[in-house]
Amino acid sequence: MGEVSQALSVPLSTATRMANWWMDNGYAQRLPDPNDRRIVRHFCQFNTARKFPHL
């Protein structure tokens, strides 16, 4: 979330709320990193990438 927060110039809490909204509404999904159990990756769904190309 730190990278997203910096890229969008928003506080970390705002980036987290945005990511949760994306997940809850089916625009993205969380997947575990196969090499590091502490890391969770966020992936946009295919249709989301077309609707929001700047993400």
N, CA, C and O of each residue as an XYZ file, in Angstrom:
220
protein
N       0.805     -1.186      0.000
C       0.000      0.000      0.000
C       0.856      1.260      0.000
O       0.419      2.312     -0.467
N       2.044      1.156      0.511
C       2.929      2.313      0.531
C       3.236      2.831     -0.870
O       3.273      4.041     -1.093
N       3.454      1.927     -1.802
C       3.743      2.335     -3.184
C       2.530      3.011     -3.819
O       2.670      4.011     -4.524
N       1.352      2.470     -3.571
C       0.123      3.065     -4.104
C      -0.092      4.437     -3.493
O      -0.422      5.396     -4.191
N       0.096      4.521     -2.196
C      -0.066      5.786     -1.485
C       0.847      6.864     -2.055
O       0.408      7.991     -2.285
N       2.091      6.533     -2.281
C       3.049      7.499     -2.836
C       2.710      7.860     -4.275
O       2.784      9.029     -4.652
N       2.339      6.871     -5.082
C       2.039      7.115     -6.487
C       0.835      8.037     -6.658
O       0.794      8.843     -7.588
N      -0.145      7.919     -5.760
C      -1.352      8.732     -5.847
C      -1.295      9.988     -4.980
O      -2.212     10.809     -5.001
N      -0.215     10.129     -4.221
C      -0.042     11.269     -3.306
C      -1.204     11.386     -2.325
O      -1.764     12.463     -2.122
N      -1.552     10.252     -1.723
C      -2.608     10.225     -0.716
C      -2.052      9.542      0.537
O      -1.068      8.806      0.458
N      -2.681      9.785      1.694
C      -2.246      9.087      2.905
C      -2.428      7.572      2.775
O      -3.266      7.101      2.005
N      -1.647      6.832      3.525
C      -1.709      5.373      3.503
C      -3.120      4.867      3.825
O      -3.588      3.909      3.211
N      -3.788      5.497      4.771
C      -5.140      5.063      5.135
C      -6.112      5.221      3.964
O      -7.005      4.393      3.785
N      -5.943      6.269      3.176
C      -6.802      6.477      2.010
C      -6.525      5.418      0.949
O      -7.460      4.881      0.354
N      -5.264      5.115      0.709
C      -4.906      4.075     -0.258
C      -5.482      2.726      0.161
O      -5.951      1.962     -0.683
N      -5.450      2.433      1.438
C      -5.999      1.172      1.947
C      -7.506      1.123      1.748
O      -8.039      0.105      1.307
N      -8.201      2.213      2.070
C      -9.652      2.255      1.858
C      -9.998      2.106      0.382
O     -10.958      1.419      0.035
N      -9.221      2.747     -0.488
C      -9.456      2.628     -1.931
C      -9.276      1.179     -2.379
O     -10.104      0.648     -3.119
N      -8.201      0.547     -1.934
C      -7.941     -0.847     -2.316
C      -9.054     -1.761     -1.814
O      -9.496     -2.656     -2.534
N      -9.502     -1.541     -0.597
C     -10.603     -2.356     -0.064
C     -11.863     -2.182     -0.900
O     -12.583     -3.151     -1.144
N     -12.138     -0.948     -1.344
C     -13.311     -0.695     -2.175
C     -13.173     -1.427     -3.509
O     -14.129     -2.038     -3.986
N     -11.978     -1.365     -4.112
C     -11.738     -2.066     -5.380
C     -11.983     -3.560     -5.224
O     -12.606     -4.182     -6.085
N     -11.492     -4.144     -4.123
C     -11.665     -5.582     -3.886
C     -13.139     -5.909     -3.670
O     -13.665     -6.850     -4.266
N     -13.805     -5.130     -2.815
C     -15.205     -5.394     -2.484
C     -16.121     -5.288     -3.697
O     -17.149     -5.963     -3.753
N     -15.766     -4.459     -4.659
C     -16.608     -4.238     -5.827
C     -16.147     -5.010     -7.066
O     -16.663     -4.791     -8.162
N     -15.192     -5.896     -6.894
C     -14.768     -6.783     -7.964
C     -13.862     -6.163     -9.009
O     -13.678     -6.737    -10.083
N     -13.288     -4.996     -8.717
C     -12.397     -4.356     -9.675
C     -10.962     -4.877     -9.583
O     -10.171     -4.687    -10.506
N     -10.633     -5.524     -8.488
C      -9.278     -6.045     -8.294
C      -9.352     -7.245     -7.366
O     -10.392     -7.526     -6.770
N      -8.250     -7.935     -7.255
C      -8.181     -9.062     -6.332
C      -6.828     -9.086     -5.644
O      -5.832     -8.581     -6.162
N      -6.822     -9.684     -4.466
C      -5.587     -9.843     -3.700
C      -5.087    -11.268     -3.908
O      -5.851    -12.230     -3.824
N      -3.791    -11.384     -4.182
C      -3.175    -12.699     -4.333
C      -1.900    -12.739     -3.507
O      -1.152    -11.761     -3.480
N      -1.640    -13.852     -2.835
C      -0.405    -13.950     -2.054
C       0.817    -14.018     -2.962
O       0.752    -14.552     -4.069
N       1.917    -13.477     -2.487
C       3.179    -13.571     -3.214
C       3.741    -14.971     -2.974
O       3.910    -15.367     -1.821
N       4.033    -15.728     -4.029
C       4.513    -17.099     -3.831
C       5.888    -17.181     -3.173
O       6.253    -18.223     -2.630
N       6.647    -16.094     -3.218
C       8.003    -16.116     -2.666
C       8.117    -15.527     -1.269
O       9.131    -15.725     -0.599
N       7.091    -14.804     -0.817
C       7.155    -14.154      0.492
C       5.752    -14.093      1.076
O       4.911    -13.333      0.596
N       5.497    -14.884      2.103
C       4.156    -14.975      2.676
C       3.694    -13.675      3.309
O       2.497    -13.505      3.544
N       4.601    -12.757      3.592
C       4.220    -11.477      4.206
C       3.618    -10.512      3.200
O       2.962     -9.546      3.590
N       3.831    -10.757      1.909
C       3.419     -9.820      0.859
C       2.123    -10.289      0.206
O       1.946    -11.472     -0.085
N       1.226     -9.335     -0.015
C      -0.012     -9.591     -0.757
C       0.000     -8.663     -1.960
O       0.177     -7.454     -1.817
N      -0.187     -9.226     -3.132
C      -0.193     -8.449     -4.376
C      -1.630     -8.102     -4.744
O      -2.544     -8.890     -4.500
N      -1.829     -6.929     -5.328
C      -3.144     -6.490     -5.800
C      -3.124     -6.473     -7.319
O      -2.220     -5.904     -7.930
N      -4.121     -7.095     -7.921
C      -4.204     -7.175     -9.371
C      -5.548     -6.643     -9.840
O      -6.593     -7.017     -9.308
N      -5.517     -5.764    -10.842
C      -6.749     -5.265    -11.445
C      -7.338     -6.342    -12.350
O      -6.610     -7.082    -13.012
N      -8.650     -6.416    -12.365
C      -9.333     -7.302    -13.291
C      -9.188     -6.740    -14.697
O      -8.932     -5.544    -14.842
N      -9.339     -7.543    -15.724
C      -9.141     -7.119    -17.110
C     -10.026     -5.934    -17.470
O      -9.532     -4.965    -18.048
N     -11.297     -5.975    -17.153
C     -12.207     -4.880    -17.492
C     -11.846     -3.597    -16.746
O     -12.052     -2.502    -17.269
N     -11.325     -3.717    -15.565
C     -10.937     -2.545    -14.793
C      -9.807     -1.812    -15.475
O      -9.794     -0.581    -15.508
N      -8.857     -2.549    -16.019
C      -7.720     -1.915    -16.682
C      -8.181     -1.079    -17.873
O      -7.592     -0.038    -18.164
N      -9.211     -1.517    -18.549
C      -9.721     -0.724    -19.669
C     -10.514      0.491    -19.198
O     -10.475      1.537    -19.845
N     -11.227      0.372    -18.092
C     -12.020      1.480    -17.570
C     -11.145      2.544    -16.913
O     -11.441      3.737    -16.980
N     -10.064      2.096    -16.277
C      -9.187      2.997    -15.532
C      -7.745      2.786    -15.976
O      -6.957      2.229    -15.212
N      -7.368      3.209    -17.186
C      -6.025      2.919    -17.712
C      -4.889      3.571    -16.923
O      -3.740      3.146    -17.039
N      -5.191      4.591    -16.128
C      -4.145      5.285    -15.370
C      -3.749      4.532    -14.112
O      -2.800      4.938    -13.441
N      -4.443      3.443    -13.762
C      -4.105      2.689    -12.548
C      -3.031      1.673    -12.815
O      -2.625      0.951    -11.905
